[in-house]
Structure formats: structure tokens, C-alpha cells
Amino acid sequence: MSRFTAPPGDRQSGGRAIAPPIAAARAALRRKPVGRATNRGVVVGAVAVLLAGVGASADAATDTGPSDPVVSGATVNSGRDVIVGITHDVVFPVTVTGSDDSGLSFADVDLKGPHGGFYTTDAFCETATACTTVFTANAHPAAGSDDPVDLANANAGTWSVDALVDANDGDSVFAPGVGSFGLKRAARLTVNAAPEPVAKGAPITVTGKLVRANWDTYRYAGYAGQAVKLQFRPKGSSTYTTVATVNTSNTGTLRTTVKAVKDGYWRWNFTGTTTTGPVKATGDYVDVNL
């Protein structure tokens, strides 16, 4: 099960608020797998020290013998950004990969980003070299949930992955920063090209609006000052070509004029930012009379 945490002072309308770092605050709550001895308790103590900023190393907290488990990386959402709107749950996997002579058995995963984070309890590894756990994000707190997620706009940006991995022989290793991903606000984009039909050589006015999810108000709002590409695809072609770049107004609106040359589709294309996902409008077809 995943949890969301936010530092004190951030908005408190949803996620459980605890002081950062996450691992330090919950080190005493980590559950040992039942039925086997492990030196995990020693490792967990080291995790708390490391995340608190004391100059210790992960190697100092674990046995450096040849049988120590190794974490080689982490893949979030199959390598794609996690893009969240304002109403629907977004479920995404995190797979930690590594190796050990005895095989990997359990993994705890922390996702840490601006002003908050997610963590899981122990997850069984599906193979000797891979451990996958699933997270759920939603900007709006889930009604009736004892662990609601309540994202704020300040949470959008680049997130990192920390992993604490157990091997079947009882050894453990803590691997900070083994992966990263973008947690971004969803965007929407409209387009309208007019008049339709239009005489060849006459002007076509292309308008639209770029909005993005506001995780503080649970609404979509105009995204100001963003460069958006105007693209054209001729009838019978599958390829769009950029013909202009236009900046959104202070309310997110777009407007430009082009010359009618041939039948085809017009669309706006926003490539995204570090906090907001990309989006393309559905092409609007214009019939050009010769």
C-alpha cells in the first residue's frame, strides 16, 4: 500500500503530514518479513542517518562482503512521466532492479519530490532480480479513505526514487536516488480554424486555449506565457509540420492568422514543461476551395 506525506507547513487537507525526511520519520515502523532473520534493523537505522544529512555512507551501514545485494536502478511508469489531472486516480508501477547471490525478496520504495513524497511497505519481488510496487496518485483526496492523497501545485516537478531491498539470505541494502521521474499537472488544449470552407489564398484564423490542472483548486485554469506550436497536416498525409509558434495570453488563449493553401488539418502542440505534461489538440479540418 502506498502513502503520501507532506512536510509540516504545507497544505494539510489530505495526506498524512510528517517531518521530512520520510524514511527517518518512519524508520521505526518498517516491518520485517515474517519467518526469517535479517540485519534489516541495522540498515534502517543507517537510512535514517543518511537521509537526515549526517555524513555517513550506505557502505558503512551494510556488510561489504561479496554476497551483498546490489540495486542497479529503478523504472517509474515504464519510463514515462506521471501526469495527474483533478479527478481520476493515476496508478503507476515502480520497478526496482538488482541482483544478489540468493536473489532479491522484498523492497521498500520511497518517492521523494518537491514538498512531499510517497512510500510503500514491503513488496514481494516477482523475480530474483526485479521488485515492482504500485502507487496511486490523485490531486483530489479520496472520500472515505484513511490514507488520502492530496497533491498541491507545489508537488509538481522532478521526483527521485529511494529503495531499501532485502535479499533471500537476509542481507539488505539502501540505495538512494536510483531513479527519477516527472510528476506533472495534466494539460488540455483546444483548436478552431475558421472560416470553413475558405478560398485559396484567403486568411485562416486559428484560435485555441491551453489550460492545466490546478491541484490546489481541483479545476483547470489557463496556462499563461507558454510557447505553443501551430502545426498543419495536408489531406492524405500523416505528418504534421510546424508553421508558427505562438505564446499563450495571460488567460491561456492562442490566436494567429495563416494563409489558406490546401485542404488539411490544423492543430496546436504544447510540448510540456518541468511541471506540466505535453498535449496536442485534435486536428481541425479546413476545406480550401480552389
C-alpha positions as CSV (number, residue, x, y, z in Angstrom):
1,M,0.0,0.0,0.0
2,S,1.3,3.5,-0.8
3,R,1.1,6.5,1.4
4,F,1.5,10.2,0.7
5,T,3.3,12.5,3.1
6,A,3.8,16.3,3.2
7,P,6.1,18.3,5.4
8,P,4.5,20.4,8.2
9,G,3.5,23.9,6.9
10,D,2.3,22.6,3.6
11,R,-1.4,22.3,2.9
12,Q,-3.0,19.9,5.3
13,S,-6.3,19.0,3.7
14,G,-5.3,15.4,2.8
15,G,-2.1,13.5,3.0
16,R,-0.6,12.5,6.4
17,A,1.8,15.3,7.4
18,I,5.1,14.3,8.9
19,A,8.5,15.9,9.1
20,P,11.0,15.1,6.3
21,P,13.0,13.1,5.5
22,I,10.3,10.4,5.1
23,A,12.5,7.4,5.9
24,A,13.8,9.0,9.1
25,A,10.3,9.7,10.3
26,R,9.1,6.1,9.7
27,A,12.2,4.1,10.3
28,A,10.8,2.6,13.5
29,L,7.7,1.5,11.6
30,R,9.4,-0.7,8.9
31,R,8.0,-4.2,9.0
32,K,10.4,-7.1,8.9
33,P,9.3,-10.0,6.7
34,V,7.9,-12.8,8.8
35,G,9.8,-16.0,9.3
36,R,13.4,-15.1,8.6
37,A,16.2,-13.4,10.4
38,T,17.7,-10.3,8.8
39,N,20.1,-7.5,9.6
40,R,17.5,-5.0,8.3
41,G,17.2,-3.3,11.7
42,V,20.8,-2.1,11.4
43,V,20.3,-0.9,7.8
44,V,17.1,1.0,8.7
45,G,19.0,2.9,11.3
46,A,21.5,3.9,8.7
47,V,18.8,5.0,6.4
48,A,17.5,7.5,8.9
49,V,21.0,8.9,9.4
50,L,21.7,9.2,5.7
51,L,18.5,11.0,4.9
52,A,19.0,13.3,7.9
53,G,22.1,14.6,6.2
54,V,24.8,13.2,8.5
55,G,28.0,12.3,6.7
56,A,27.6,8.5,6.7
57,S,27.8,6.3,3.6
58,A,25.5,3.4,2.6
59,D,28.5,1.1,2.5
60,A,29.2,1.8,6.2
61,A,25.7,0.6,7.1
62,T,25.9,-2.7,5.4
63,D,28.2,-5.6,5.1
64,T,30.5,-5.1,2.1
65,G,31.0,-8.8,1.5
66,P,30.6,-10.4,-1.9
67,S,27.1,-11.6,-1.1
68,D,25.7,-8.1,-0.6
69,P,22.7,-7.3,-2.7
70,V,23.1,-4.7,-5.5
71,V,20.5,-2.2,-6.7
72,S,21.1,-1.3,-10.3
73,G,18.2,1.1,-11.0
74,A,14.5,1.9,-10.9
75,T,12.0,2.5,-13.6
76,V,8.9,4.5,-12.9
77,N,5.7,4.3,-15.0
78,S,7.6,2.4,-17.8
79,G,9.9,5.4,-18.2
80,R,7.1,7.9,-18.8
81,D,6.1,11.0,-16.7
82,V,3.3,10.5,-14.2
83,I,0.6,13.0,-15.3
84,V,-2.3,13.7,-12.9
85,G,-5.5,15.7,-13.5
86,I,-8.0,16.7,-10.9
87,T,-10.4,13.8,-10.5
88,H,-9.2,10.4,-11.6
89,D,-6.7,8.1,-9.9
90,V,-3.4,7.6,-11.7
91,V,-1.9,4.2,-11.0
92,F,1.7,3.7,-11.9
93,P,4.3,0.9,-11.2
94,V,7.8,1.4,-9.9
95,T,10.2,-1.5,-10.6
96,V,13.5,-1.7,-8.8
97,T,16.1,-4.0,-10.4
98,G,19.2,-5.5,-8.9
99,S,20.9,-8.8,-8.0
100,D,22.1,-11.0,-5.2
101,D,23.6,-14.5,-5.0
102,S,20.5,-15.6,-3.1
103,G,18.0,-13.5,-5.1
104,L,16.0,-10.4,-4.1
105,S,13.0,-10.9,-1.9
106,F,11.5,-7.6,-0.6
107,A,11.7,-3.9,-1.4
108,D,10.5,-0.7,0.2
109,V,10.3,2.2,-2.2
110,D,10.3,5.9,-1.3
111,L,9.3,8.5,-3.9
112,K,10.5,12.0,-2.9
113,G,9.7,15.3,-4.7
114,P,9.1,18.9,-4.0
115,H,7.3,19.4,-0.7
116,G,6.3,15.7,-0.2
117,G,6.6,12.1,-1.1
118,F,5.1,8.6,-1.3
119,Y,6.3,5.4,0.3
120,T,5.3,1.7,0.4
121,T,5.5,-1.1,2.9
122,D,7.3,-4.3,1.9
123,A,6.6,-5.6,-1.6
124,F,7.5,-9.1,-2.6
125,C,9.9,-9.3,-5.6
126,E,8.3,-11.0,-8.6
127,T,11.7,-12.4,-9.7
128,A,15.2,-12.8,-8.3
129,T,16.2,-9.5,-9.9
130,A,13.1,-7.3,-10.0
131,C,10.7,-5.9,-7.4
132,T,7.6,-4.0,-8.5
133,T,5.3,-2.0,-6.4
134,V,2.3,0.2,-7.4
135,F,1.5,3.7,-6.4
136,T,-1.7,5.7,-6.8
137,A,-1.8,9.5,-7.2
138,N,-4.8,11.8,-7.3
139,A,-5.0,15.5,-6.8
140,H,-8.3,15.3,-5.0
141,P,-8.4,13.4,-1.7
142,A,-10.3,10.1,-1.9
143,A,-13.6,10.3,0.0
144,G,-13.7,7.9,2.9
145,S,-10.0,6.9,2.6
146,D,-7.9,6.6,5.7
147,D,-4.8,7.5,3.5
148,P,-6.0,10.1,1.1
149,V,-3.7,11.7,-1.4
150,D,-4.0,15.4,-1.7
151,L,-1.5,16.8,-4.2
152,A,-0.7,20.6,-4.3
153,N,0.7,22.5,-7.2
154,A,4.0,22.8,-5.3
155,N,4.4,19.0,-5.6
156,A,4.8,19.1,-9.4
157,G,8.3,18.6,-10.7
158,T,11.2,16.1,-10.7
159,W,11.0,13.3,-8.2
160,S,13.6,10.8,-7.1
161,V,13.4,7.1,-6.1
162,D,15.0,5.6,-3.0
163,A,14.9,1.8,-2.4
164,L,15.6,-0.5,0.5
165,V,16.0,-4.0,-0.8
166,D,16.2,-7.3,1.1
167,A,17.8,-10.5,-0.3
168,N,16.7,-14.0,0.5
169,D,19.8,-14.6,2.6
170,G,18.8,-11.8,5.0
171,D,21.2,-9.1,3.7
172,S,19.8,-5.6,2.9
173,V,21.0,-2.6,1.1
174,F,19.7,1.0,0.9
175,A,20.1,2.7,-2.5
176,P,19.2,6.4,-2.6
177,G,18.5,8.2,-5.9
178,V,18.3,5.1,-8.0
179,G,15.8,6.6,-10.4
180,S,13.9,9.8,-11.2
181,F,10.7,10.8,-13.0
182,G,8.4,13.8,-13.5
183,L,5.2,14.2,-11.6
184,K,3.3,16.7,-13.7
185,R,0.0,18.5,-13.9
186,A,-2.3,17.4,-16.8
187,A,-2.9,19.9,-19.6
188,R,-5.7,20.3,-22.1
189,L,-5.6,22.1,-25.5
190,T,-8.3,23.2,-27.9
191,V,-8.2,24.4,-31.5
192,N,-10.5,26.1,-34.0
193,A,-9.6,27.1,-37.6
194,A,-12.0,29.3,-39.5
195,P,-13.7,30.1,-41.8
196,E,-14.6,26.6,-43.1
197,P,-14.6,26.3,-46.1
198,V,-12.2,29.0,-47.2
199,A,-10.9,30.3,-50.6
200,K,-7.4,29.5,-51.6
201,G,-5.1,32.4,-50.5
202,A,-7.6,33.8,-48.1
203,P,-6.6,34.1,-44.3
204,I,-7.4,31.4,-41.8
205,T,-7.7,32.4,-38.2
206,V,-6.6,29.7,-35.8
207,T,-7.5,30.0,-32.1
208,G,-7.3,27.8,-29.1
209,K,-6.7,27.7,-25.4
210,L,-4.2,25.9,-23.2
211,V,-5.3,25.0,-19.6
212,R,-3.7,22.8,-17.0
213,A,-4.9,21.1,-13.8
214,N,-4.7,23.2,-10.7
215,W,-4.2,20.8,-7.8
216,D,-5.0,23.5,-5.3
217,T,-8.5,24.3,-6.5
218,Y,-9.3,21.0,-8.4
219,R,-10.1,22.9,-11.6
220,Y,-8.4,23.6,-14.9
221,A,-7.1,27.1,-15.4
222,G,-5.4,28.9,-18.3
223,Y,-1.6,28.4,-18.6
224,A,-0.1,31.8,-19.4
225,G,3.1,32.7,-21.3
226,Q,3.7,29.3,-22.9
227,A,5.1,28.7,-26.4
228,V,2.7,26.5,-28.4
229,K,3.4,25.2,-31.9
230,L,0.8,25.7,-34.7
231,Q,1.0,22.6,-37.0
232,F,-0.5,21.7,-40.3
233,R,-1.2,18.2,-41.9
234,P,-2.2,18.2,-45.5
235,K,-5.2,16.0,-46.5
236,G,-3.9,12.5,-47.3
237,S,-0.8,12.9,-45.2
238,S,0.0,11.5,-41.8
239,T,2.7,14.1,-40.9
240,Y,2.2,17.4,-39.1
241,T,4.6,20.3,-39.8
242,T,5.2,23.3,-37.6
243,V,4.3,26.6,-39.3
244,A,4.4,29.0,-36.4
245,T,5.0,29.3,-32.7
246,V,2.6,31.4,-30.6
247,N,2.7,32.3,-26.9
248,T,-0.4,32.0,-24.8
249,S,-2.1,35.0,-23.3
250,N,-2.5,35.7,-19.6
251,T,-5.6,33.5,-19.7
252,G,-4.1,30.7,-21.8
253,T,-5.7,31.7,-25.1
254,L,-4.0,31.4,-28.6
255,R,-4.6,33.2,-31.8
256,T,-2.8,33.6,-35.1
257,T,-3.6,34.0,-38.8
258,V,-2.2,31.9,-41.7
259,K,-2.9,31.8,-45.4
260,A,-5.1,29.0,-46.9
261,V,-3.1,26.9,-49.3
262,K,-4.5,23.4,-49.4
263,D,-7.0,21.1,-47.7
264,G,-5.8,19.8,-44.3
265,Y,-5.8,19.8,-40.5
266,W,-4.7,22.5,-38.1
267,R,-3.7,21.8,-34.5
268,W,-1.8,23.3,-31.6
269,N,1.0,21.3,-30.0
270,F,2.3,22.0,-26.5
271,T,5.5,20.1,-25.6
272,G,5.2,20.5,-21.8
273,T,7.3,21.9,-19.0
274,T,9.0,20.5,-15.9
275,T,5.7,20.8,-14.1
276,T,3.1,20.2,-16.8
277,G,2.6,17.4,-19.2
278,P,2.5,17.8,-23.0
279,V,-0.7,17.9,-25.0
280,K,-1.8,18.0,-28.6
281,A,-5.2,19.3,-29.8
282,T,-7.2,17.2,-32.2
283,G,-6.7,18.5,-35.7
284,D,-9.4,20.8,-37.1
285,Y,-10.0,20.2,-40.8
286,V,-10.4,23.1,-43.2
287,D,-11.6,22.7,-46.8
288,V,-9.8,25.0,-49.2
289,N,-11.7,26.0,-52.4
290,L,-9.5,26.3,-55.4
